[in-house]
Amino acid sequence: FEAALARREVARAAREVVERSAALFRDELESIYRRTVADPLLAACAAVREEYSTWRSLQAELTGLAP
């Protein structure tokens, strides 16, 4: 009986280790993705929006100057 309980405890502890390891791995992957993909992509999109806004302002100015 005690051996069965011990095996059950070992199995439970092993599951906990696997779950924690999976959570750490997932968190690390998310962090890597944010640093290498999401953040640079958002920065690039912001730069494009700024350039487009500048271009639209210039176009509006030039259109207003046309006779």
PDB file of N, CA, C and O in Angstrom, chain B, residues numbered from 101:
ATOM      1  N   PHE B 101       0.832  -1.199   0.000  1.00  0.00           N
ATOM      2  CA  PHE B 101       0.000   0.000   0.000  1.00  0.00           C
ATOM      3  C   PHE B 101       0.876   1.262   0.000  1.00  0.00           C
ATOM      4  O   PHE B 101       0.639   2.201  -0.760  1.00  0.00           O
ATOM      5  N   GLU B 102       1.894   1.258   0.873  1.00  0.00           N
ATOM      6  CA  GLU B 102       2.785   2.414   0.942  1.00  0.00           C
ATOM      7  C   GLU B 102       3.562   2.598  -0.358  1.00  0.00           C
ATOM      8  O   GLU B 102       3.833   3.726  -0.772  1.00  0.00           O
ATOM      9  N   ALA B 103       3.914   1.499  -0.991  1.00  0.00           N
ATOM     10  CA  ALA B 103       4.631   1.589  -2.267  1.00  0.00           C
ATOM     11  C   ALA B 103       3.744   2.235  -3.325  1.00  0.00           C
ATOM     12  O   ALA B 103       4.222   3.024  -4.140  1.00  0.00           O
ATOM     13  N   ALA B 104       2.465   1.906  -3.317  1.00  0.00           N
ATOM     14  CA  ALA B 104       1.527   2.505  -4.273  1.00  0.00           C
ATOM     15  C   ALA B 104       1.387   3.998  -4.009  1.00  0.00           C
ATOM     16  O   ALA B 104       1.340   4.793  -4.948  1.00  0.00           O
ATOM     17  N   LEU B 105       1.320   4.386  -2.736  1.00  0.00           N
ATOM     18  CA  LEU B 105       1.250   5.809  -2.395  1.00  0.00           C
ATOM     19  C   LEU B 105       2.523   6.535  -2.818  1.00  0.00           C
ATOM     20  O   LEU B 105       2.472   7.654  -3.329  1.00  0.00           O
ATOM     21  N   ALA B 106       3.649   5.895  -2.601  1.00  0.00           N
ATOM     22  CA  ALA B 106       4.925   6.508  -2.983  1.00  0.00           C
ATOM     23  C   ALA B 106       4.984   6.701  -4.493  1.00  0.00           C
ATOM     24  O   ALA B 106       5.416   7.752  -4.967  1.00  0.00           O
ATOM     25  N   ARG B 107       4.554   5.701  -5.248  1.00  0.00           N
ATOM     26  CA  ARG B 107       4.540   5.826  -6.715  1.00  0.00           C
ATOM     27  C   ARG B 107       3.605   6.950  -7.145  1.00  0.00           C
ATOM     28  O   ARG B 107       3.912   7.712  -8.062  1.00  0.00           O
ATOM     29  N   ARG B 108       2.466   7.043  -6.475  1.00  0.00           N
ATOM     30  CA  ARG B 108       1.511   8.101  -6.794  1.00  0.00           C
ATOM     31  C   ARG B 108       2.132   9.479  -6.518  1.00  0.00           C
ATOM     32  O   ARG B 108       1.976  10.401  -7.320  1.00  0.00           O
ATOM     33  N   GLU B 109       2.829   9.617  -5.394  1.00  0.00           N
ATOM     34  CA  GLU B 109       3.486  10.882  -5.057  1.00  0.00           C
ATOM     35  C   GLU B 109       4.585  11.220  -6.060  1.00  0.00           C
ATOM     36  O   GLU B 109       4.733  12.377  -6.456  1.00  0.00           O
ATOM     37  N   VAL B 110       5.349  10.223  -6.466  1.00  0.00           N
ATOM     38  CA  VAL B 110       6.408  10.448  -7.456  1.00  0.00           C
ATOM     39  C   VAL B 110       5.788  10.876  -8.779  1.00  0.00           C
ATOM     40  O   VAL B 110       6.293  11.789  -9.431  1.00  0.00           O
ATOM     41  N   ALA B 111       4.717  10.236  -9.175  1.00  0.00           N
ATOM     42  CA  ALA B 111       4.040  10.593 -10.427  1.00  0.00           C
ATOM     43  C   ALA B 111       3.486  12.013 -10.349  1.00  0.00           C
ATOM     44  O   ALA B 111       3.582  12.767 -11.317  1.00  0.00           O
ATOM     45  N   ARG B 112       2.908  12.383  -9.205  1.00  0.00           N
ATOM     46  CA  ARG B 112       2.376  13.735  -9.030  1.00  0.00           C
ATOM     47  C   ARG B 112       3.497  14.764  -9.098  1.00  0.00           C
ATOM     48  O   ARG B 112       3.361  15.799  -9.751  1.00  0.00           O
ATOM     49  N   ALA B 113       4.600  14.476  -8.424  1.00  0.00           N
ATOM     50  CA  ALA B 113       5.739  15.397  -8.442  1.00  0.00           C
ATOM     51  C   ALA B 113       6.296  15.534  -9.858  1.00  0.00           C
ATOM     52  O   ALA B 113       6.668  16.629 -10.280  1.00  0.00           O
ATOM     53  N   ALA B 114       6.351  14.434 -10.579  1.00  0.00           N
ATOM     54  CA  ALA B 114       6.849  14.480 -11.963  1.00  0.00           C
ATOM     55  C   ALA B 114       5.927  15.325 -12.834  1.00  0.00           C
ATOM     56  O   ALA B 114       6.402  16.099 -13.664  1.00  0.00           O
ATOM     57  N   ARG B 115       4.615  15.187 -12.657  1.00  0.00           N
ATOM     58  CA  ARG B 115       3.665  16.008 -13.423  1.00  0.00           C
ATOM     59  C   ARG B 115       3.854  17.488 -13.119  1.00  0.00           C
ATOM     60  O   ARG B 115       3.813  18.323 -14.023  1.00  0.00           O
ATOM     61  N   GLU B 116       4.061  17.812 -11.842  1.00  0.00           N
ATOM     62  CA  GLU B 116       4.276  19.209 -11.468  1.00  0.00           C
ATOM     63  C   GLU B 116       5.538  19.770 -12.114  1.00  0.00           C
ATOM     64  O   GLU B 116       5.548  20.906 -12.586  1.00  0.00           O
ATOM     65  N   VAL B 117       6.594  18.974 -12.131  1.00  0.00           N
ATOM     66  CA  VAL B 117       7.843  19.418 -12.760  1.00  0.00           C
ATOM     67  C   VAL B 117       7.626  19.653 -14.250  1.00  0.00           C
ATOM     68  O   VAL B 117       8.097  20.649 -14.799  1.00  0.00           O
ATOM     69  N   VAL B 118       6.922  18.747 -14.895  1.00  0.00           N
ATOM     70  CA  VAL B 118       6.652  18.894 -16.327  1.00  0.00           C
ATOM     71  C   VAL B 118       5.805  20.134 -16.583  1.00  0.00           C
ATOM     72  O   VAL B 118       6.083  20.886 -17.517  1.00  0.00           O
ATOM     73  N   GLU B 119       4.787  20.358 -15.776  1.00  0.00           N
ATOM     74  CA  GLU B 119       3.925  21.532 -15.959  1.00  0.00           C
ATOM     75  C   GLU B 119       4.704  22.828 -15.766  1.00  0.00           C
ATOM     76  O   GLU B 119       4.549  23.771 -16.542  1.00  0.00           O
ATOM     77  N   ARG B 120       5.549  22.875 -14.724  1.00  0.00           N
ATOM     78  CA  ARG B 120       6.355  24.084 -14.496  1.00  0.00           C
ATOM     79  C   ARG B 120       7.343  24.303 -15.629  1.00  0.00           C
ATOM     80  O   ARG B 120       7.535  25.431 -16.085  1.00  0.00           O
ATOM     81  N   SER B 121       7.967  23.231 -16.081  1.00  0.00           N
ATOM     82  CA  SER B 121       8.923  23.345 -17.187  1.00  0.00           C
ATOM     83  C   SER B 121       8.230  23.835 -18.452  1.00  0.00           C
ATOM     84  O   SER B 121       8.765  24.680 -19.170  1.00  0.00           O
ATOM     85  N   ALA B 122       7.051  23.310 -18.721  1.00  0.00           N
ATOM     86  CA  ALA B 122       6.302  23.736 -19.906  1.00  0.00           C
ATOM     87  C   ALA B 122       5.928  25.207 -19.801  1.00  0.00           C
ATOM     88  O   ALA B 122       6.004  25.937 -20.789  1.00  0.00           O
ATOM     89  N   ALA B 123       5.523  25.649 -18.612  1.00  0.00           N
ATOM     90  CA  ALA B 123       5.157  27.056 -18.425  1.00  0.00           C
ATOM     91  C   ALA B 123       6.371  27.958 -18.617  1.00  0.00           C
ATOM     92  O   ALA B 123       6.270  29.001 -19.262  1.00  0.00           O
ATOM     93  N   LEU B 124       7.513  27.566 -18.066  1.00  0.00           N
ATOM     94  CA  LEU B 124       8.732  28.363 -18.238  1.00  0.00           C
ATOM     95  C   LEU B 124       9.143  28.421 -19.705  1.00  0.00           C
ATOM     96  O   LEU B 124       9.526  29.479 -20.205  1.00  0.00           O
ATOM     97  N   PHE B 125       9.062  27.288 -20.390  1.00  0.00           N
ATOM     98  CA  PHE B 125       9.420  27.234 -21.807  1.00  0.00           C
ATOM     99  C   PHE B 125       8.490  28.133 -22.622  1.00  0.00           C
ATOM    100  O   PHE B 125       8.946  28.881 -23.487  1.00  0.00           O
ATOM    101  N   ARG B 126       7.191  28.058 -22.345  1.00  0.00           N
ATOM    102  CA  ARG B 126       6.219  28.888 -23.053  1.00  0.00           C
ATOM    103  C   ARG B 126       6.485  30.372 -22.803  1.00  0.00           C
ATOM    104  O   ARG B 126       6.464  31.181 -23.731  1.00  0.00           O
ATOM    105  N   ASP B 127       6.735  30.718 -21.542  1.00  0.00           N
ATOM    106  CA  ASP B 127       7.018  32.117 -21.213  1.00  0.00           C
ATOM    107  C   ASP B 127       8.276  32.608 -21.915  1.00  0.00           C
ATOM    108  O   ASP B 127       8.316  33.736 -22.408  1.00  0.00           O
ATOM    109  N   GLU B 128       9.304  31.765 -21.963  1.00  0.00           N
ATOM    110  CA  GLU B 128      10.549  32.152 -22.628  1.00  0.00           C
ATOM    111  C   GLU B 128      10.324  32.324 -24.133  1.00  0.00           C
ATOM    112  O   GLU B 128      10.841  33.268 -24.731  1.00  0.00           O
ATOM    113  N   LEU B 129       9.562  31.426 -24.741  1.00  0.00           N
ATOM    114  CA  LEU B 129       9.262  31.564 -26.171  1.00  0.00           C
ATOM    115  C   LEU B 129       8.483  32.846 -26.446  1.00  0.00           C
ATOM    116  O   LEU B 129       8.762  33.545 -27.420  1.00  0.00           O
ATOM    117  N   GLU B 130       7.510  33.158 -25.595  1.00  0.00           N
ATOM    118  CA  GLU B 130       6.743  34.395 -25.772  1.00  0.00           C
ATOM    119  C   GLU B 130       7.643  35.616 -25.650  1.00  0.00           C
ATOM    120  O   GLU B 130       7.496  36.580 -26.400  1.00  0.00           O
ATOM    121  N   SER B 131       8.569  35.572 -24.712  1.00  0.00           N
ATOM    122  CA  SER B 131       9.499  36.684 -24.522  1.00  0.00           C
ATOM    123  C   SER B 131      10.398  36.854 -25.746  1.00  0.00           C
ATOM    124  O   SER B 131      10.622  37.973 -26.207  1.00  0.00           O
ATOM    125  N   ILE B 132      10.904  35.752 -26.260  1.00  0.00           N
ATOM    126  CA  ILE B 132      11.754  35.806 -27.458  1.00  0.00           C
ATOM    127  C   ILE B 132      10.957  36.351 -28.632  1.00  0.00           C
ATOM    128  O   ILE B 132      11.459  37.185 -29.386  1.00  0.00           O
ATOM    129  N   TYR B 133       9.721  35.891 -28.796  1.00  0.00           N
ATOM    130  CA  TYR B 133       8.873  36.364 -29.891  1.00  0.00           C
ATOM    131  C   TYR B 133       8.641  37.869 -29.791  1.00  0.00           C
ATOM    132  O   TYR B 133       8.736  38.588 -30.786  1.00  0.00           O
ATOM    133  N   ARG B 134       8.333  38.341 -28.569  1.00  0.00           N
ATOM    134  CA  ARG B 134       8.112  39.782 -28.393  1.00  0.00           C
ATOM    135  C   ARG B 134       9.360  40.576 -28.751  1.00  0.00           C
ATOM    136  O   ARG B 134       9.280  41.580 -29.459  1.00  0.00           O
ATOM    137  N   ARG B 135      10.516  40.124 -28.262  1.00  0.00           N
ATOM    138  CA  ARG B 135      11.758  40.869 -28.506  1.00  0.00           C
ATOM    139  C   ARG B 135      12.164  40.852 -29.973  1.00  0.00           C
ATOM    140  O   ARG B 135      12.642  41.863 -30.488  1.00  0.00           O
ATOM    141  N   THR B 136      11.985  39.734 -30.648  1.00  0.00           N
ATOM    142  CA  THR B 136      12.522  39.601 -32.002  1.00  0.00           C
ATOM    143  C   THR B 136      11.511  39.849 -33.106  1.00  0.00           C
ATOM    144  O   THR B 136      11.905  40.171 -34.227  1.00  0.00           O
ATOM    145  N   VAL B 137      10.223  39.710 -32.828  1.00  0.00           N
ATOM    146  CA  VAL B 137       9.219  39.852 -33.885  1.00  0.00           C
ATOM    147  C   VAL B 137       8.223  40.964 -33.575  1.00  0.00           C
ATOM    148  O   VAL B 137       8.116  41.932 -34.327  1.00  0.00           O
ATOM    149  N   ALA B 138       7.510  40.830 -32.493  1.00  0.00           N
ATOM    150  CA  ALA B 138       6.392  41.741 -32.221  1.00  0.00           C
ATOM    151  C   ALA B 138       6.848  43.181 -32.020  1.00  0.00           C
ATOM    152  O   ALA B 138       6.318  44.088 -32.661  1.00  0.00           O
ATOM    153  N   ASP B 139       7.820  43.404 -31.144  1.00  0.00           N
ATOM    154  CA  ASP B 139       8.255  44.779 -30.871  1.00  0.00           C
ATOM    155  C   ASP B 139       8.849  45.451 -32.108  1.00  0.00           C
ATOM    156  O   ASP B 139       8.466  46.578 -32.421  1.00  0.00           O
ATOM    157  N   PRO B 140       9.781  44.793 -32.831  1.00  0.00           N
ATOM    158  CA  PRO B 140      10.299  45.433 -34.047  1.00  0.00           C
ATOM    159  C   PRO B 140       9.216  45.658 -35.105  1.00  0.00           C
ATOM    160  O   PRO B 140       9.243  46.662 -35.817  1.00  0.00           O
ATOM    161  N   LEU B 141       8.276  44.739 -35.208  1.00  0.00           N
ATOM    162  CA  LEU B 141       7.204  44.892 -36.185  1.00  0.00           C
ATOM    163  C   LEU B 141       6.323  46.082 -35.831  1.00  0.00           C
ATOM    164  O   LEU B 141       5.950  46.861 -36.708  1.00  0.00           O
ATOM    165  N   LEU B 142       5.988  46.227 -34.557  1.00  0.00           N
ATOM    166  CA  LEU B 142       5.189  47.375 -34.134  1.00  0.00           C
ATOM    167  C   LEU B 142       5.941  48.683 -34.364  1.00  0.00           C
ATOM    168  O   LEU B 142       5.345  49.681 -34.770  1.00  0.00           O
ATOM    169  N   ALA B 143       7.241  48.679 -34.107  1.00  0.00           N
ATOM    170  CA  ALA B 143       8.047  49.882 -34.337  1.00  0.00           C
ATOM    171  C   ALA B 143       8.073  50.224 -35.821  1.00  0.00           C
ATOM    172  O   ALA B 143       7.970  51.396 -36.186  1.00  0.00           O
ATOM    173  N   ALA B 144       8.209  49.223 -36.676  1.00  0.00           N
ATOM    174  CA  ALA B 144       8.215  49.461 -38.119  1.00  0.00           C
ATOM    175  C   ALA B 144       6.862  50.005 -38.580  1.00  0.00           C
ATOM    176  O   ALA B 144       6.812  50.916 -39.407  1.00  0.00           O
ATOM    177  N   CYS B 145       5.781  49.463 -38.060  1.00  0.00           N
ATOM    178  CA  CYS B 145       4.444  49.954 -38.421  1.00  0.00           C
ATOM    179  C   CYS B 145       4.262  51.403 -37.988  1.00  0.00           C
ATOM    180  O   CYS B 145       3.679  52.202 -38.721  1.00  0.00           O
ATOM    181  N   ALA B 146       4.755  51.746 -36.806  1.00  0.00           N
ATOM    182  CA  ALA B 146       4.656  53.126 -36.326  1.00  0.00           C
ATOM    183  C   ALA B 146       5.448  54.056 -37.236  1.00  0.00           C
ATOM    184  O   ALA B 146       4.998  55.160 -37.540  1.00  0.00           O
ATOM    185  N   ALA B 147       6.622  53.616 -37.670  1.00  0.00           N
ATOM    186  CA  ALA B 147       7.438  54.439 -38.568  1.00  0.00           C
ATOM    187  C   ALA B 147       6.732  54.642 -39.904  1.00  0.00           C
ATOM    188  O   ALA B 147       6.753  55.743 -40.454  1.00  0.00           O
ATOM    189  N   VAL B 148       6.113  53.600 -40.423  1.00  0.00           N
ATOM    190  CA  VAL B 148       5.390  53.712 -41.696  1.00  0.00           C
ATOM    191  C   VAL B 148       4.203  54.657 -41.540  1.00  0.00           C
ATOM    192  O   VAL B 148       3.953  55.486 -42.415  1.00  0.00           O
ATOM    193  N   ARG B 149       3.470  54.539 -40.431  1.00  0.00           N
ATOM    194  CA  ARG B 149       2.345  55.454 -40.191  1.00  0.00           C
ATOM    195  C   ARG B 149       2.822  56.900 -40.137  1.00  0.00           C
ATOM    196  O   ARG B 149       2.179  57.790 -40.693  1.00  0.00           O
ATOM    197  N   GLU B 150       3.940  57.134 -39.473  1.00  0.00           N
ATOM    198  CA  GLU B 150       4.489  58.489 -39.370  1.00  0.00           C
ATOM    199  C   GLU B 150       4.888  59.019 -40.746  1.00  0.00           C
ATOM    200  O   GLU B 150       4.595  60.165 -41.086  1.00  0.00           O
ATOM    201  N   GLU B 151       5.554  58.183 -41.531  1.00  0.00           N
ATOM    202  CA  GLU B 151       5.947  58.592 -42.884  1.00  0.00           C
ATOM    203  C   GLU B 151       4.716  58.896 -43.736  1.00  0.00           C
ATOM    204  O   GLU B 151       4.691  59.887 -44.467  1.00  0.00           O
ATOM    205  N   TYR B 152       3.701  58.047 -43.642  1.00  0.00           N
ATOM    206  CA  TYR B 152       2.486  58.249 -44.421  1.00  0.00           C
ATOM    207  C   TYR B 152       1.795  59.545 -43.999  1.00  0.00           C
ATOM    208  O   TYR B 152       1.316  60.308 -44.838  1.00  0.00           O
ATOM    209  N   SER B 153       1.751  59.782 -42.690  1.00  0.00           N
ATOM    210  CA  SER B 153       1.134  61.002 -42.187  1.00  0.00           C
ATOM    211  C   SER B 153       1.879  62.232 -42.701  1.00  0.00           C
ATOM    212  O   SER B 153       1.262  63.217 -43.106  1.00  0.00           O
ATOM    213  N   THR B 154       3.195  62.166 -42.682  1.00  0.00           N
ATOM    214  CA  THR B 154       4.004  63.272 -43.200  1.00  0.00           C
ATOM    215  C   THR B 154       3.738  63.472 -44.686  1.00  0.00           C
ATOM    216  O   THR B 154       3.590  64.603 -45.148  1.00  0.00           O
ATOM    217  N   TRP B 155       3.678  62.385 -45.422  1.00  0.00           N
ATOM    218  CA  TRP B 155       3.434  62.456 -46.865  1.00  0.00           C
ATOM    219  C   TRP B 155       2.058  63.061 -47.146  1.00  0.00           C
ATOM    220  O   TRP B 155       1.911  63.897 -48.038  1.00  0.00           O
ATOM    221  N   ARG B 156       1.044  62.630 -46.374  1.00  0.00           N
ATOM    222  CA  ARG B 156      -0.309  63.166 -46.570  1.00  0.00           C
ATOM    223  C   ARG B 156      -0.350  64.664 -46.256  1.00  0.00           C
ATOM    224  O   ARG B 156      -1.014  65.423 -46.963  1.00  0.00           O
ATOM    225  N   SER B 157       0.342  65.089 -45.220  1.00  0.00           N
ATOM    226  CA  SER B 157       0.385  66.514 -44.878  1.00  0.00           C
ATOM    227  C   SER B 157       1.035  67.311 -45.994  1.00  0.00           C
ATOM    228  O   SER B 157       0.545  68.373 -46.380  1.00  0.00           O
ATOM    229  N   LEU B 158       2.136  66.795 -46.508  1.00  0.00           N
ATOM    230  CA  LEU B 158       2.834  67.475 -47.600  1.00  0.00           C
ATOM    231  C   LEU B 158       1.953  67.523 -48.845  1.00  0.00           C
ATOM    232  O   LEU B 158       1.889  68.549 -49.523  1.00  0.00           O
ATOM    233  N   GLN B 159       1.282  66.427 -49.144  1.00  0.00           N
ATOM    234  CA  GLN B 159       0.397  66.383 -50.303  1.00  0.00           C
ATOM    235  C   GLN B 159      -0.736  67.401 -50.148  1.00  0.00           C
ATOM    236  O   GLN B 159      -1.081  68.096 -51.103  1.00  0.00           O
ATOM    237  N   ALA B 160      -1.310  67.489 -48.954  1.00  0.00           N
ATOM    238  CA  ALA B 160      -2.392  68.449 -48.708  1.00  0.00           C
ATOM    239  C   ALA B 160      -1.881  69.876 -48.876  1.00  0.00           C
ATOM    240  O   ALA B 160      -2.573  70.728 -49.432  1.00  0.00           O
ATOM    241  N   GLU B 161      -0.668  70.132 -48.393  1.00  0.00           N
ATOM    242  CA  GLU B 161      -0.078  71.459 -48.544  1.00  0.00           C
ATOM    243  C   GLU B 161       0.123  71.799 -50.011  1.00  0.00           C
ATOM    244  O   GLU B 161      -0.223  72.891 -50.463  1.00  0.00           O
ATOM    245  N   LEU B 162       0.688  70.851 -50.748  1.00  0.00           N
ATOM    246  CA  LEU B 162       0.966  71.092 -52.164  1.00  0.00           C
ATOM    247  C   LEU B 162      -0.325  71.225 -52.963  1.00  0.00           C
ATOM    248  O   LEU B 162      -0.388  72.022 -53.899  1.00  0.00           O
ATOM    249  N   THR B 163      -1.341  70.468 -52.614  1.00  0.00           N
ATOM    250  CA  THR B 163      -2.627  70.558 -53.299  1.00  0.00           C
ATOM    251  C   THR B 163      -3.248  71.928 -53.064  1.00  0.00           C
ATOM    252  O   THR B 163      -3.868  72.496 -53.963  1.00  0.00           O
ATOM    253  N   GLY B 164      -3.083  72.452 -51.868  1.00  0.00           N
ATOM    254  CA  GLY B 164      -3.609  73.772 -51.550  1.00  0.00           C
ATOM    255  C   GLY B 164      -2.897  74.876 -52.308  1.00  0.00           C
ATOM    256  O   GLY B 164      -3.475  75.940 -52.528  1.00  0.00           O
ATOM    257  N   LEU B 165      -1.656  74.648 -52.713  1.00  0.00           N
ATOM    258  CA  LEU B 165      -0.888  75.649 -53.452  1.00  0.00           C
ATOM    259  C   LEU B 165      -1.222  75.654 -54.939  1.00  0.00           C
ATOM    260  O   LEU B 165      -0.970  76.638 -55.635  1.00  0.00           O
ATOM    261  N   ALA B 166      -1.786  74.556 -55.422  1.00  0.00           N
ATOM    262  CA  ALA B 166      -2.080  74.458 -56.859  1.00  0.00           C
ATOM    263  C   ALA B 166      -3.197  75.431 -57.224  1.00  0.00           C
ATOM    264  O   ALA B 166      -4.140  75.618 -56.454  1.00  0.00           O
ATOM    265  N   PRO B 167      -3.088  76.060 -58.422  1.00  0.00           N
ATOM    266  CA  PRO B 167      -4.127  77.027 -58.840  1.00  0.00           C
ATOM    267  C   PRO B 167      -5.435  76.361 -59.196  1.00  0.00           C
ATOM    268  O   PRO B 167      -6.394  77.041 -59.562  1.00  0.00           O
TER     269      PRO B 167
END
